[in-house]
Amino acid sequence: MAKAPFVVVGNSAAGLNACEALRRCDQATPLILVSEEPTAAYSRVATPYYLCGEIGDATLFFKDDAYYERLGITRRFGERVTAVDPSRHRLTVEDGEELTYDKLLLATGSTPHRPPIAGLDATEVLPHWTLAHAQAIRERSREVSSAAVLGAGFISLLTINAMWKLKPSIRFTVVELQPQVMPNLLDPPAAAMLRRRMEASGITVRTGMEAVAVSQQQGRKLVHLKDGSRLDVEMIVLGAGVRPNIDFLHGSGIACQRGILVDERMQTNQPDVYAAGDCAEGFDFLSGERVVHAIWPTAVEQGRIAGVNMAGGSARYPGSLSMNVLDAFGLTLTSIGIFSERPGVEMYSFTSANGDVYRKIALRDGCLVGMIAAGGPEEARSMGVVQQLIRRRLEIHRWKEALLRNPGIYGRICQESQQGPGLGRPPTATASASRRGPV
Ligand SMILES: Cc1cc2nc3c(=O)[nH]c(=O)nc-3n(C[C@H](O)[C@H](O)[C@H](O)COP(=O)(O)OP(=O)(O)OC[C@H]3O[C@@H](n4cnc5c(N)ncnc54)[C@H](O)[C@@H]3O)c2cc1C
């Protein structure tokens, strides 16, 4: 009897990296890829650049027919999985058809969160997560002169920046519940720099403010705010975070909390069922706590680990790191790992004389555990090396001043630290860093 296929659900970062890892280990077992979205894979990360017209289809779609054929993938695109029954090794697609699997990977990603705002379902509000969303925002942006954006997180900022590039004449008002923009990814000084840039670009930013209701009337949209005021605009963009796509697993026996619970092998609590990417809840590299890090590199790595293990190999994921880069309104902002104060973590920061550059590093037991930087494009260049320094848990205390002054030396520190203690003198730093901690 023919072996049952591997089935991967999700045609994006996690799912595709799993398919590639599976095929490196096993070329014989049939491989089925199911995806609700009807198209070949495209880069979600690139949709803001697509929205503002900086890139076209050729760059956005990063896999073509030949790719799927080369990997021997049977495509079932435009089909939504509605249920999984691990006891029978079967899943159900939307039209009721059942598919049997040998090993199953759930890589279903996430979906925009719809907060409990009155009138949300009766009003046109546009989220940004899929290509279809980006296309809808692009079309509406061309028609309007005012927009309200609910939420000032990472995706909202990318979206406003893209809309602003597409049509700078739009009058934007951003409403954010927390006291600063990008509350989960920036500390107050970096957020203040970003806010200043946004305001200098004509964007109204209302932090510490809640949108309690939305409504629409003859093409106008109203956003009712908690202080009793209201915004009268032509378009509303919703950016209130994302939630893992796990609802269809209800009753399946696959354990979920915020996302699908996985171990270091990306295996769920059910035999032969794996999960990876935005829908998976694994472990944080630094704290060891359960976490969903909805970022592309985590999805890539988790997908690869899952694929190896599904094919009978043995690979373990050491845990994910929060890691983000935002280029918006002429400012590059990066954050990685821990950057808010907590016991045992020492914070050191540097601000340039003209206030255009801000950097902060976080050390625990002399090892780098986090960083924030805001300034020019060069601030993003060291992210890969910073990640290596954190993951290798290298002792870098003696370099802290130099690191704050010159992010270009991260690579050199990485090299020298590998050669053992006592080698090389840290470059001299002329400005002293301010120190806070341990707290
Ligand atoms: C505008 C934007 C910008 C971003 N920028 C960055 C960035 O700069 N850096 C970064 O690290 N991350 C960024 N991200 C986040 C990043 O795109 C995600 O973390 C990444 O796409 C997650 O990959 P994934 O494979 O887990 O899930 P997804 O990319 O969400 O893919 C999920 C797949 O599952 C399919 N699917 C879902 N449910 C079902 C179902 N029931 N049945 C069948 N198929 C299903 C979907 O059709 C899709 O193919 C950005 C995201 C957006 C939207």
The ligand as an SDF file (V2000), in Angstrom:
LIG
                    3D

 53 58  0  0  0  0  0  0  0  0999 V2000
    2.5210   43.9790    6.1980 C   0  0  0  0  0  0  0  0  0  0  0  0
    3.3920   43.0120    6.9450 C   0  0  0  0  0  0  0  0  0  0  0  0
    4.7240   43.3120    7.1230 C   0  0  0  0  0  0  0  0  0  0  0  0
    5.5420   42.4540    7.8430 C   0  0  0  0  0  0  0  0  0  0  0  0
    6.8560   42.7740    8.0100 N   0  0  0  0  0  0  0  0  0  0  0  0
    7.6500   41.9390    8.6850 C   0  0  0  0  0  0  0  0  0  0  0  0
    9.0260   42.2330    8.8340 C   0  0  0  0  0  0  0  0  0  0  0  0
    9.5110   43.2720    8.3750 O   0  0  0  0  0  0  0  0  0  0  0  0
    9.8210   41.3480    9.5080 N   0  0  0  0  0  0  0  0  0  0  0  0
    9.2920   40.1910   10.0290 C   0  0  0  0  0  0  0  0  0  0  0  0
   10.0450   39.4040   10.6010 O   0  0  0  0  0  0  0  0  0  0  0  0
    7.9860   39.8810    9.8980 N   0  0  0  0  0  0  0  0  0  0  0  0
    7.1500   40.7190    9.2440 C   0  0  0  0  0  0  0  0  0  0  0  0
    5.8310   40.4070    9.1000 N   0  0  0  0  0  0  0  0  0  0  0  0
    5.3190   39.1820    9.7310 C   0  0  0  0  0  0  0  0  0  0  0  0
    5.5980   37.9720    8.8300 C   0  0  0  0  0  0  0  0  0  0  0  0
    5.0790   38.2110    7.5540 O   0  0  0  0  0  0  0  0  0  0  0  0
    4.9630   36.7340    9.4540 C   0  0  0  0  0  0  0  0  0  0  0  0
    5.5580   36.5060   10.7120 O   0  0  0  0  0  0  0  0  0  0  0  0
    5.1660   35.5140    8.5630 C   0  0  0  0  0  0  0  0  0  0  0  0
    4.4990   35.6910    7.3210 O   0  0  0  0  0  0  0  0  0  0  0  0
    4.6420   34.2610    9.2470 C   0  0  0  0  0  0  0  0  0  0  0  0
    4.7620   33.1820    8.3610 O   0  0  0  0  0  0  0  0  0  0  0  0
    3.8300   31.8980    8.5200 P   0  0  0  0  0  0  0  0  0  0  0  0
    4.2860   30.9590    7.4850 O   0  0  0  0  0  0  0  0  0  0  0  0
    3.8420   31.4550    9.9290 O   0  0  0  0  0  0  0  0  0  0  0  0
    2.3300   32.4050    8.2670 O   0  0  0  0  0  0  0  0  0  0  0  0
    1.6790   33.2680    7.1130 P   0  0  0  0  0  0  0  0  0  0  0  0
    2.6750   34.0290    6.3280 O   0  0  0  0  0  0  0  0  0  0  0  0
    0.5850   34.0540    7.7480 O   0  0  0  0  0  0  0  0  0  0  0  0
    1.0320   32.1740    6.1550 O   0  0  0  0  0  0  0  0  0  0  0  0
   -0.0410   31.3770    6.5750 C   0  0  0  0  0  0  0  0  0  0  0  0
   -0.5100   30.4840    5.4500 C   0  0  0  0  0  0  0  0  0  0  0  0
   -1.5280   29.6310    5.9460 O   0  0  0  0  0  0  0  0  0  0  0  0
   -2.6660   29.6630    5.0900 C   0  0  0  0  0  0  0  0  0  0  0  0
   -3.8260   29.3360    5.9170 N   0  0  0  0  0  0  0  0  0  0  0  0
   -4.2480   29.9640    7.0440 C   0  0  0  0  0  0  0  0  0  0  0  0
   -5.3080   29.3180    7.5770 N   0  0  0  0  0  0  0  0  0  0  0  0
   -5.5600   28.2570    6.7740 C   0  0  0  0  0  0  0  0  0  0  0  0
   -6.5070   27.2040    6.7850 C   0  0  0  0  0  0  0  0  0  0  0  0
   -7.4360   27.0730    7.7490 N   0  0  0  0  0  0  0  0  0  0  0  0
   -6.4820   26.3000    5.7910 N   0  0  0  0  0  0  0  0  0  0  0  0
   -5.5560   26.4010    4.8050 C   0  0  0  0  0  0  0  0  0  0  0  0
   -4.6200   27.3640    4.7430 N   0  0  0  0  0  0  0  0  0  0  0  0
   -4.6140   28.2750    5.7230 C   0  0  0  0  0  0  0  0  0  0  0  0
   -2.6180   31.0610    4.4930 C   0  0  0  0  0  0  0  0  0  0  0  0
   -3.3540   31.1170    3.2800 O   0  0  0  0  0  0  0  0  0  0  0  0
   -1.1010   31.2100    4.2620 C   0  0  0  0  0  0  0  0  0  0  0  0
   -0.7200   30.5320    3.0910 O   0  0  0  0  0  0  0  0  0  0  0  0
    4.9920   41.2560    8.3830 C   0  0  0  0  0  0  0  0  0  0  0  0
    3.6360   40.9430    8.1730 C   0  0  0  0  0  0  0  0  0  0  0  0
    2.8480   41.8240    7.4680 C   0  0  0  0  0  0  0  0  0  0  0  0
    1.3990   41.4880    7.2430 C   0  0  0  0  0  0  0  0  0  0  0  0
  1  2  1  0
  2  3  1  0
  2 52  2  0
  3  4  2  0
  4  5  1  0
  4 50  1  0
  5  6  2  0
  6  7  1  0
  6 13  1  0
  7  8  2  0
  7  9  1  0
  9 10  1  0
 10 11  2  0
 10 12  1  0
 12 13  2  0
 13 14  1  0
 14 15  1  0
 14 50  1  0
 15 16  1  0
 16 17  1  0
 16 18  1  0
 18 19  1  0
 18 20  1  0
 20 21  1  0
 20 22  1  0
 22 23  1  0
 23 24  1  0
 24 25  2  0
 24 26  1  0
 24 27  1  0
 27 28  1  0
 28 29  2  0
 28 30  1  0
 28 31  1  0
 31 32  1  0
 32 33  1  0
 33 34  1  0
 33 48  1  0
 34 35  1  0
 35 36  1  0
 35 46  1  0
 36 37  1  0
 36 45  1  0
 37 38  2  0
 38 39  1  0
 39 40  1  0
 39 45  2  0
 40 41  1  0
 40 42  2  0
 42 43  1  0
 43 44  2  0
 44 45  1  0
 46 47  1  0
 46 48  1  0
 48 49  1  0
 50 51  2  0
 51 52  1  0
 52 53  1  0
M  END
$$$$
